């Protein structure tokens, strides 16, 4: 009933930019916190950036000053603007969101992931 769909991944050269989007669709009442995670081959999934319903943001130290997370509440969409990309940013990027389904409980959902590859 609920789906998170990521888009915007691709192949770029080091120093380039990409903008990822994640849209929530389906039957739910509201979207709370949203975030982006990434997982590189052979590594654990890690938090990249997070944004609350009030707009407060947090970033991993490795992406601070390069990535910017934002959201459009009217579209139930979260974005990740990635600038000055480095080869070590190569990973599958996953969208994550807390959604209110029954007006009383938050449920956590994951997107299917989108590949970001940065060449040197």
C-alpha positions in Angstrom: 0.0 0.0 0.0 2.9 2.3 0.7 5.9 2.8 -1.6 9.0 4.9 -1.7 10.5 5.3 -5.2 14.0 6.7 -5.6 15.3 8.3 -8.8 18.2 10.4 -10.1 21.1 7.9 -9.7 23.6 7.4 -12.4 27.3 7.6 -13.5 29.2 10.8 -13.1 32.9 11.9 -13.0 34.6 13.0 -9.8 33.6 16.6 -9.1 30.3 16.2 -10.7 26.8 16.5 -9.2 23.6 14.4 -9.0 20.2 15.1 -7.4 18.3 12.2 -6.0 14.6 12.2 -5.4 12.3 10.0 -3.3 8.6 10.2 -3.5 6.2 8.5 -1.1 3.0 7.1 -2.5 0.1 5.0 -1.4 -2.3 5.1 1.5 -1.0 7.0 4.5 -1.9 10.1 6.5 1.4 11.9 6.7 5.1 11.6 6.3 7.3 12.4 9.3 11.1 12.1 9.2 12.9 11.2 5.9 16.5 10.3 5.2 19.0 8.9 2.8 21.3 5.9 3.5 23.9 4.3 1.3 25.6 1.0 1.1 28.9 0.3 -0.8 30.0 -3.2 -1.8 31.4 -5.0 1.2 30.3 -2.3 3.7 27.5 -1.7 6.1 24.6 0.6 5.2 25.2 4.0 6.7 23.2 7.2 7.2 24.0 9.9 4.8 21.5 12.6 5.7 18.3 13.0 7.6 15.5 15.6 7.8 12.7 15.9 10.3 9.1 17.0 9.7 10.2 20.4 11.1 13.1 20.7 8.7 15.9 20.0 11.1 18.8 18.2 9.2 21.8 16.0 10.1 24.6 14.8 7.8 27.4 12.3 8.0 30.7 13.9 8.4 31.9 12.5 5.1 29.3 14.5 3.1 28.9 17.7 5.1 29.4 20.8 2.9 28.9 18.7 -0.2 25.4 17.2 0.1 22.1 19.0 0.9 18.9 17.2 2.0 15.6 19.0 1.5 11.9 18.1 1.3 8.7 19.2 -0.4 5.9 18.3 2.1 3.2 19.0 -0.5 4.6 16.3 -2.8 5.7 13.9 0.0 9.2 14.0 -1.6 12.7 14.2 -0.2 15.7 15.3 -2.2 19.5 14.8 -1.9 21.6 17.3 -3.8 25.1 15.8 -4.2 27.9 18.1 -5.3 31.7 17.6 -5.6 31.2 13.9 -5.8 34.1 11.6 -5.0 34.7 8.0 -6.0 34.2 6.9 -2.4 30.6 8.2 -2.7 29.9 5.2 -5.0 27.1 3.1 -3.5 23.5 2.2 -3.7 21.5 5.0 -2.1 18.3 4.1 -0.2 15.4 6.4 0.8 13.9 5.9 4.3 10.8 7.4 5.8 8.6 7.3 8.8 4.9 7.5 7.8 1.7 7.7 9.8 -0.7 5.1 8.6 -3.5 4.9 11.2 -3.1 8.4 12.7 -1.5 7.0 15.9 1.6 5.0 15.0 4.6 5.7 12.8 5.8 3.0 10.4 9.3 2.9 8.8 9.7 2.2 5.1 12.6 1.7 2.7 12.9 2.4 -1.0 14.4 0.0 -3.5 17.6 1.9 -3.9 19.3 3.8 -6.7 22.9 3.3 -7.9 25.3 6.2 -7.8 28.7 5.6 -9.4 31.5 8.2 -9.4 34.5 7.6 -11.7 37.9 9.1 -11.1 
